[in-house]
Amino acid sequence: MKNMWIMCWIILALVMLLTHTHGQGCPPGFIKSPGSATCYKMFLEEVSPAAAKKKCASEGLVLAQPSDAEVVALRDVIVDTYDGVWVAAAWVAATGDENGQYFWSRDDTTVPQKLFSPWFLVYSGAKCLALLLDADSGRAPQQPYGPSYCAETNSVLCQGKP
């Protein structure tokens, strides 16, 4: 009988851990930042931005557009969740223009420059945007985005359809 109670506590602890890892209210395999209503899903394979968009669509999702208020916390959750797994960056749903301004694909709003890592502003001509997830992200913790060339490959960050 005692072993059965111990087993119940272990199962309860595992359920609580999985719920926390996946984010409350999100399906298994999804994550979200504290206080957010949006569920995100990471795909670790590295692909082009066009292939990333197709990957999200094939899963019934869209390429991620984290809110400015949640993106730093979301990056922290992703880094913690995939600790020990090499993930350099993940594509998000923004593209740049010839003036170095980046715009979200779904609503054409500007991605604030204050969210760009100073380590990646040297990428002149880069037209795609990635959420930085590797060691470089620790050098600029409040600046989670890095311009990237669209010919590069990165992991994929999707979200449920808005």
Secondary structure, DSSP 4 states (H G I P E B T S, - for coil): -HHHHHHHHHHHHHHHHHHHHH-TTS-TT-B--TT----EEEEEEEE-HHHHHHHHHHTT-EE----TTTHHHHHHHHHHHTTTS---EEEEEEEE-TTS-EEETTT-PBPPGGGB-GGGTT-TT--EEEEE-SGGGGGSTT--EEEE-TTS-EEEEEE---
